[in-house]
């Protein structure tokens, strides 16, 4: 009889709690975009980690926050669906921010949706606070919810991550692996490529603009010399946004393209020819097919 185990683990928490950083650390590759702007993870990206005989499939959910627009509502619905579908849930809390209103809301949400599945607590960014603060926070959180286990981690530096991964490997159900051994994410490469470009845009642009844009991979051509030609479209909501993305003499989009191409080449391990276009679509935030592209449910965005 096989001793293999496999299951889904949902990472939930407030925006910027470090979920994407933890996912990338667990998987050992960059499958979820990491930026300093909140709400960057739109789709439920799954990363696959192997620990011994266990295969852990991570569902990196959008950060849980108070939704204002259709896209926000669809993202929050996707986060709770990801948690409901998982075998184990890991709630991430930032050590230096403690129990915020957002953390309270997530704890309430977990209590309302109590399903009997194990929920672990991962207190992240532990290097930012003193040990007595950590101990008090751990005690307070465990008094508010019956966590199966508590882990003190630094997703960025890797502290405590191995202990968490080993625990999860024991907690996922016994059974055959769900994905081939060499697969690290179940997102199509076209979507991963679009996310990489969107990350570069998010890092270069400021204020509200990044949430008013989306990137889609329109064409992917495998060439005889082993390289790939990738054509992407950046959709923005207003004409004025187009100029911001292009930048003076096209410098902004050129920089974004170079950075995205370099990362794609590293990820794919071969040459990439990346071509970006910017198009104005005033109502893209209300278009059903844009939500499908991001792996979100359009209906969940209804008020």
N, C-alpha and C positions, 0 to 999 in steps of 0.2 A: 504494500500500500504506500502511496506517495505521501510524503510529509509536507508537501507544498501548501502554502497559504496565499491568499490573494483577497484584496478588498479595497473599498473606496474610503478615503479619509478626507473630510471636508475641513478646510481651514477657514474659520470665521473670525471676524473682529472689525473694529472701526477702520475707516480708510487710513492708510499709512501705518498700520500696526506692525507691518513687516511680513505680511503673508507671502507676497511675491518673492521677497528675499529668502524666506525660509524654504519655499518651494524650490527655488533655483539651487539652494544649498543642499537640500535633500536629494534632488535628482542629479546634481553635479553638472548641470548644463543650464543655459539660459532659455527657459521656455515661457516665462512670464515677464512682462516688461516691468522694470523697476525704475520709478522716477520719484522725485520729491513732491510731485503734485498729487493731491488726493484723487481718488476715484479713477485711477488709470486702468484698472482691470475691469473690462466690460464683460467679456465672455467667461464662462466657467472653464478655464484652461486646466487640462489634466496633465500632470507630469507623472512619470512612472519611475519609482525607485525600487531597487533590489536590495534586500537585506537578508543575507543567508538564503533560506529556502522560501522567503516571503517576497511577494510582489505587492508594493504599496502604491495605489493609484491615487494621487492627490488631486482634489478638486479645489482649485484656487478661486474662491468666490469673490465677487465684487465686495468692497467694503460696505458695511452696514451703516447707513446714515439716514437722516430725515429727507425723504425724497420730495423734490419740487416739480420736476418736469417728467414727461412721459419716459424719457430715457432713464432718469433716476429711479422711477418706480419699477421699470422693467429690470434694472440692475439689482435692486433690493429683493425683488421677487425671485430672481435667479439665485441670489445668495442663500435665501431660506430653502429653496428647492434643492440646492446643492447639499445643504446640511441634512435635509430630510431623506435624501437618497443615499447618504453615506452609511458605512458600517460603523465608523468611529468619527467623532467630531473633536477638533482641537480649537479651543477658543484662545485667541491671542490678545494679550493686554500689554500696553506699553508701561514699563516699570515707572518711568518718570512722570507719566500723566495720571497713573492710578485709576481710581474708579470715577470716570467721567459720566456725564449724562448718557453719552452713547453706550458706555459699558453697561450702565444700569438697564438701558433699553434692550440690549442684547441678552442680558441675564433674564429679564422678564420674558423675552421671546423664547428663550430656551425652556423656561418653566412652562410656558403655555403649550409648547410643542413637545413636551416630555414624551419620549417614545420608548424609553427603556434602553436606548443605545448608550454606550459609554461616551462621556465628554471629558476630555483632558484639558487642563489649564496650562498654557505656555506663557509665562511672563517674560516678555522680550525686552531687549535693550537694558539688560541688568547692569551693564558697566556704567550706566548713567546715575545710579543711586547707591546710597549706603546700604549695608546689609540689614541694619535694623528696619529701614524703610521697606525693604523687600519682605522681611519676615512679617511685618504688620500687614502689608498688602496681601500676602498669601493667606494669612489668617482671615482677614476681612472678606476676601473673595470666596474662600471655602465655607465661610459661615452663610454666605448668600446663596450658594449653589453646591450640590453634592458632586464635586468633581471626582472622577475616578482616580486621577493622579495629577500632580502638579510638577511642572518642569520650569527651571530657571534657565533661560537661554539668551544667547546673543546670535540672532540669525545672521547678522553681518559678519561677525568674527568666528562663528562656528561653535562657540561655547555651548555645551549641553545638547547640541543638536543630535549627536550620535545616540545619547541615552533615549531621547524622544523617539528616534527612528527605530531603535531596538525594541522599545516598548510597543510601538505601533505594529511592528513585525509579528509580535506575539498575539496582538489583539485582533488582527484581521482574520476572517474565517478560514478554516481549512478548506482547501480545494485547489483545482488547477489554476495556473496563471492565466490572466485575462488578456495579456498582450505578448507579442514575441519578445524575446530577451533583449534584443537590440533597439527596441522602440522606447523613446523617452517621452513622447507626447502624442495624444490622439488627435491633436488639431492638424488639419491639412497644412502642408508647408506653405501654401498660398496665404493662409491666415497668419501663420507665424511671421512670414515675411512682411505682411501689412502691419502687424503689431510692432515689428522692429522699426519700421519707418515712422509709425505714429509716436513711438517713444522718442525718436530723435527730434521730431517736431515739438513734442511736449517739453523737451529739455531746452530747446532754443527759443520757444515763444513764451510769452508771459500773460498774466491776467486770465480772462475767461476764454480766450480764443481756442485753446486746445480742446475744450469740451464742445465747441461748435464745429469740430471737424471729424472726419472719419477717413480711413485709408482703405482702399480695396485693390487687390491684385487682379488686374483685368486680364492679363495674358502671361503665360509662363511657357517659354519655348526652350526645349533642350537642344543644344547645338552639337554638331558632329565632333567638335574639338573638345567636348566635355564641359564646356561652359554653359551657363543658363542666361537667357535674356528675360528679364522680368519687367513688365510694364504695370505701373500702378497709377491710380487716380486718387488725388486728395480732394475730397468733397468739402466745401465750406458753405456756410449759410448765407453769406453776404459778399457783395462785390468788394467792399473795403477789406475783407479778410484775405482776398486773393493777393492783393498788393503786399500785405504784411508777410505772407508766406513766401512770396517770390523774393522780397527784400530789394534793397538798392542794387540795381544792375543784376538782379537775379542771384545775389550772393547768398541769401538765406537758404533758398531751395538747393543751391549748389552744395552748400555745407551739409545740409540734411542728407542729400543724395550720397555724398561721399562717405559720411559716417554710417549710413544704413548699408551701403554697398560693402564697406569694410567688414561690418559685423556679419552680414549675410555670407560673405566669402569664407569667413572664419567658421561659421556655423555649418556651412555645406561642405567646406573643405575643397572648394574649386572656384574658378573665376566666375564672376557675376557681372552682367551688364544691366544696370538698373536705370530705367527711364521713368521720371515722374511728371505728371501733368496735374494742374490745379483746375477744378471745375466748380462753378457756383451752382448749388442746388438749394434754393431758399428753404425748402421744406423737408430736407433730408431727415431731420429729427422726427418727422411724422410719417416716414415711408416704411411700409412693412418689410420690404426686401432688405433695407439697411439693417434692420434688427436681426433678420435671419442670418445675414453675413456675420454678425457679431455673436451668434449663438444665443440670442435673447428672444423672449416671446413678446411679440408686439402687443398681444392682448393684456399682458401683465402690466403694461404701461398705462392702462385705463385708470382713471381716478377712482 
